[in-house]
Amino acid sequence: MGLDAEQTIAQPRPIGLTLFRASEIYGAEPFYHELIAGIDRVVRPHGLSVLLRVLPTREEELLQLGRWQQDGTVSAVILVDLIDDDERVAFVERSAIPAIVIGAPTTAQGLPAVWTNDAVTMHEAVDHLVSLGHRRLAHVTGPRELTHTLSRMEAFTLASDLPDVDTVSIGGDYSRTSGYQAMQTLLAREPRPTAVVFDSDVMALGGLQAVQEAGLRVPDDLSIVAWDDSAQCQLSDPPMSALSHDVQRIGEMAGEELLELLAGRPGATREAPHAVVIERSTSGPVPVA
């Protein structure tokens, strides 16, 4: 797929990626470091690189895309963290910049996309916890304007629609602080949840800290599962159970489709391999009352 291995693109320009994040959140978030590493592995032999801009607002993202288009800075762009009726999608369609979406085809509006089936992943997480006897489940979400967050929330509700299963959902922003605060709120509930799924590893680590500071034990008193495995999950104390995607493979797939676009061929929409539950030391059987 794409260009021959020995080919390079004439006068290569980088591939642009904008990311709406507070800098401190991006710095602690492994997902995009892994994603970019995968893209880079595919495109670098062709003289390309990834140009990342971390920006404070969605408006700044759109302005950055406009500057890149006007100046001819980039050869293509990658769109991530889409929202409903995302203006970035409309912009790249108007400007004819080659673009690929990391996200569900339903939000890509016809652009090629590399996506993960979040509904299947959430069902696997809930099934794992229910099989351990948990009946009071919580979901700490990412930003709720993101379409993939909405997909996960819907899947959590559907997967948990079982007899005697109670659920609660709390919003976060991918930061460790938001995970910590969400867990404090959950621990104050009566009765409190016995298992919590976090939408990011960083938030899950904040939640783990809150549990430990409350004098509770994981998983004896409460189970935690992080969405997306990482070295931070593996090295936490205790090691964090996680939903493991091959994030670098997602990046490689995106890089392959970008090369197709830059060669003048239509890019394809591709589903990445499903995540699997990695059970470590933060999930276990429901506590005995």
C-alpha positions in Angstrom: 0.0 0.0 0.0 1.2 3.5 -0.7 4.5 4.5 -2.3 7.3 2.1 -2.9 9.7 1.9 0.0 12.5 3.5 -1.9 10.4 6.4 -3.2 10.3 9.8 -1.5 7.8 12.6 -2.2 9.2 15.5 -4.2 9.8 18.5 -2.0 8.3 16.9 1.0 6.3 19.0 3.4 5.3 17.8 6.9 1.9 16.3 7.8 0.0 18.7 10.1 -1.7 17.6 13.3 -3.5 20.0 15.6 -4.5 19.1 19.1 -6.8 21.0 21.4 -5.3 20.3 24.9 -3.9 22.2 27.8 -0.1 21.7 27.5 0.2 20.0 30.9 -2.4 17.4 29.9 -0.7 16.6 26.5 2.6 16.3 28.3 1.2 13.6 30.6 -0.9 11.8 27.9 0.9 8.8 26.3 -1.8 8.2 23.6 -0.7 10.9 21.1 3.0 10.2 21.6 2.3 6.6 20.6 0.1 7.6 17.7 2.7 10.0 16.3 5.4 7.4 16.7 3.3 5.0 14.5 2.6 7.6 11.8 6.3 8.6 11.8 7.4 5.0 11.3 5.5 4.8 8.0 6.0 8.3 6.5 9.6 9.1 7.5 11.1 6.7 4.9 9.4 8.9 2.3 10.9 12.1 3.6 7.9 13.2 5.7 7.4 14.1 9.3 4.6 15.1 11.6 4.2 18.8 12.5 2.2 19.0 15.8 0.6 22.1 17.2 -1.0 21.9 20.7 -3.5 24.7 20.9 -5.7 26.2 23.7 -9.0 26.4 21.8 -10.9 24.8 18.9 -11.0 28.3 17.2 -7.2 28.3 17.3 -7.1 24.9 15.6 -9.2 26.2 12.8 -7.0 29.3 12.4 -3.9 27.1 12.4 -5.4 24.9 9.6 -6.1 28.1 7.6 -2.5 29.4 8.0 -1.1 26.0 6.9 -3.4 26.1 3.9 -2.5 29.7 3.0 1.2 29.2 3.4 1.4 25.7 1.9 3.2 24.6 5.0 1.8 21.0 5.1 1.2 18.3 2.5 -1.8 16.8 4.4 -3.5 17.0 7.8 -4.7 14.6 10.4 -7.9 15.4 12.3 -8.5 14.0 15.8 -11.0 14.5 18.6 -13.9 15.3 16.4 -17.1 16.9 17.6 -20.5 17.0 15.9 -20.6 19.2 12.8 -16.8 19.7 13.2 -15.8 22.9 11.3 -12.3 21.3 10.6 -13.9 18.7 8.4 -15.8 21.3 6.4 -12.6 23.4 6.1 -10.4 20.6 4.6 -13.2 19.7 2.2 -13.4 23.3 1.0 -9.6 23.7 0.8 -8.9 20.3 -0.8 -6.1 19.6 1.6 -5.5 15.8 1.8 -6.8 14.7 5.2 -7.5 11.7 7.3 -9.6 11.3 10.4 -8.7 9.4 13.5 -12.2 8.5 14.5 -15.4 6.9 13.5 -16.6 7.0 9.9 -19.9 8.5 11.0 -18.1 11.7 12.1 -15.6 11.8 9.2 -18.3 13.0 6.7 -16.8 11.0 3.8 -13.1 11.6 4.6 -10.9 8.5 5.0 -10.7 7.4 8.6 -8.9 5.0 10.9 -11.1 4.1 13.8 -11.5 1.8 16.8 -14.9 0.3 17.7 -15.4 1.9 21.1 -18.8 0.2 21.5 -17.2 -3.3 21.4 -14.4 -2.2 23.7 -16.8 -0.8 26.3 -18.9 -3.9 26.2 -15.8 -6.0 26.9 -14.9 -3.8 29.8 -18.4 -4.0 31.3 -18.6 -7.8 30.7 -15.2 -8.2 32.4 -16.4 -6.4 35.5 -19.8 -8.0 35.6 -18.2 -11.4 35.3 -16.3 -10.6 38.5 -19.6 -9.9 40.3 -19.7 -6.1 40.1 -23.2 -4.6 40.0 -22.4 -1.0 40.8 -20.4 0.5 38.0 -19.1 4.0 37.2 -17.7 5.6 34.1 -15.4 8.6 34.2 -15.6 10.1 30.8 -13.4 12.3 28.7 -14.8 15.7 27.4 -18.4 15.1 26.6 -18.4 17.2 23.4 -16.2 14.6 21.7 -18.0 12.2 19.5 -15.9 9.2 20.7 -16.8 10.1 24.3 -20.5 10.1 23.4 -20.1 6.7 21.8 -18.4 5.3 24.9 -21.1 6.7 27.1 -23.9 5.2 25.0 -22.1 1.8 24.9 -21.6 1.9 28.7 -25.3 2.5 29.2 -26.3 -0.3 26.8 -23.7 -2.8 28.1 -24.8 -2.1 31.7 -28.5 -2.5 30.9 -28.7 -5.7 33.0 -30.8 -6.9 35.9 -29.5 -5.5 39.2 -26.8 -3.4 37.6 -26.6 0.3 38.7 -24.5 2.8 36.9 -23.3 6.4 37.2 -21.3 8.6 34.8 -19.1 11.6 35.6 -17.3 13.9 33.2 -13.5 14.6 33.1 -11.0 16.3 30.9 -8.3 13.6 30.6 -6.2 15.3 33.4 -5.0 13.4 36.5 -6.8 16.1 38.6 -10.1 15.4 37.0 -9.8 11.7 37.6 -8.9 12.4 41.2 -11.9 14.7 41.7 -14.3 12.3 40.0 -13.2 9.5 42.2 -13.7 11.6 45.3 -17.2 12.3 44.2 -17.8 8.6 43.5 -16.4 7.6 46.9 -18.9 10.0 48.6 -21.9 8.2 47.1 -23.9 5.8 49.2 -23.6 3.1 48.2 -20.4 3.8 46.3 -19.6 2.0 43.0 -17.5 -1.2 43.3 -15.8 -0.7 39.9 -14.9 2.3 37.8 -13.9 2.6 34.1 -11.8 5.7 33.3 -11.6 7.0 29.7 -7.8 7.6 30.0 -4.9 6.1 31.8 -3.9 9.5 33.3 -7.4 10.0 34.8 -7.3 6.4 36.1 -4.1 7.1 37.9 -5.7 10.2 39.6 -8.6 8.0 40.6 -6.2 5.4 42.1 -4.5 8.1 44.1 -7.9 9.3 45.5 -8.8 5.7 46.5 -5.5 5.2 48.3 -5.7 8.6 50.1 -9.1 7.6 51.3 -7.6 4.6 53.0 -9.2 2.0 50.7 -7.5 -0.8 48.9 -7.6 -1.7 45.2 -9.0 -4.1 44.2 -10.2 -5.3 47.6 -12.5 -2.3 48.1 -12.9 -1.1 44.6 -11.8 -2.1 41.0 -10.4 0.3 38.4 -9.9 -0.2 34.7 -8.1 2.4 32.4 -9.0 2.9 28.8 -5.8 2.5 26.8 -2.9 0.7 28.3 0.4 2.5 28.8 3.8 2.2 30.5 2.2 4.4 33.3 -0.5 1.7 33.8 2.1 -1.1 33.8 4.4 0.8 36.3 1.7 2.1 38.7 1.4 0.7 42.2 -0.5 -1.6 42.0 -0.2 -2.2 38.2 -3.4 -0.9 36.4 -5.8 -3.1 34.6 -6.4 -1.6 31.2 -8.1 -1.8 27.8 -5.2 -2.3 25.5 -5.1 -0.9 22.0 -2.1 -1.1 19.7 -1.9 2.7 19.4 1.2 2.7 17.3 -0.5 0.3 14.8 -3.4 2.8 14.6 -0.8 5.4 13.7 0.8 3.2 11.1 -2.6 2.6 9.5 -3.1 6.4 9.3 0.3 6.8 7.8 -0.4 4.2 5.2 -3.6 6.0 4.1 -1.8 9.4 4.1 0.7 8.0 1.6 -2.2 6.8 -0.6 -3.7 10.3 -0.5 -0.3 12.0 -1.3 0.1 9.5 -4.2 -3.1 10.8 -5.7 -5.1 7.8 -4.8 -8.3 7.7 -2.6 -7.6 6.8 1.0 -9.7 4.1 2.6 -11.5 3.9 5.9 -10.1 1.1 8.1 -11.0 -0.3 11.4 -8.1 -0.9 13.8 -7.7 -4.1 15.8 -10.0 -4.4 18.8 -8.8 -3.6 22.3 -8.4 -6.4 24.8 -8.8 -6.4 28.5 -5.5 -6.7 30.3 -6.2 -7.7 33.9 -3.6 -6.7 36.3 -3.8 -5.8 40.0 -6.5 -3.1 40.1 -9.5 -5.2 39.1 -10.8 -8.2 41.0 -13.9 -9.9 42.4 -16.6 -7.7 43.9 -15.9 -6.9 47.6 -17.8 -9.0 50.1 -20.1 -6.9 52.2 
